[in-house]
Amino acid sequence: ECLGEMSLLTGAPANATVRCKTAATVFVLPGAKLDDAMSANPELHRIFSQLLAERLRATSGRLQEQLERGMTGKISMIRPTELVQTLVMSRSKGEIVLQREDARARLYIADGQVVAAQAPGLEGEEAFYEAMTWTTGTFSLDKNAPEPPRTIHGDTMGYMMEAARRIDERERRPNAQARGPLGRA
């Protein structure tokens, strides 16, 4: 078994505890040695790619099952980008409502495309980009919400790429915090 591979690849702390019922041989690969190990054994690239693909497939499947039932949760557990990507990939429809303190954002997805977005003081593309940066608060998915007037007309994957660029840019700024148009974190 491979354990902690996501932590090794991303640098994020591991979030699981492992206990063995019987004696086990354990090989530990410190993160600092990963590049050396991959250079010495190119087959590791294929193995890690497979692990990541399997993990993504399993996670997407579980998330899709939950989304089909309608769901609520914390943005810190499932980011807006992951919610949108899952709905888009499954060609689902519905409204994602993000709530943070006294601010609310709404994203509507139909036929695998984001077709409308609203955030405090914003509508359309800029509202979408703002909502994608939220890291705190809650979300809910309403699969039966009526479709609002269209405020977004382009390709969702292009918008997702731009959102990722803006998130990266925001995270790289010194003392950066995700702030909305009203200046609130």
Buried (B, 14 or more C-beta within 10 A) or exposed (E): EEEBBBBBEEEEEEEEEEEEEEEEEEEEBEEEEBEEEBEEEEEBEEEBEEBEEEEEEEEBEEBBEBBEEEBEEEBEEBBBBBBBBBBBEBEBBBBBBBBBEEBBBBBBBBEBBBBBBBBBEBBBBEBBBBBBBBBEBBBBBBBEBEEBEEBBEEEBEEBBEBBEEBBEEEEEEEEEEBEBEEEEE
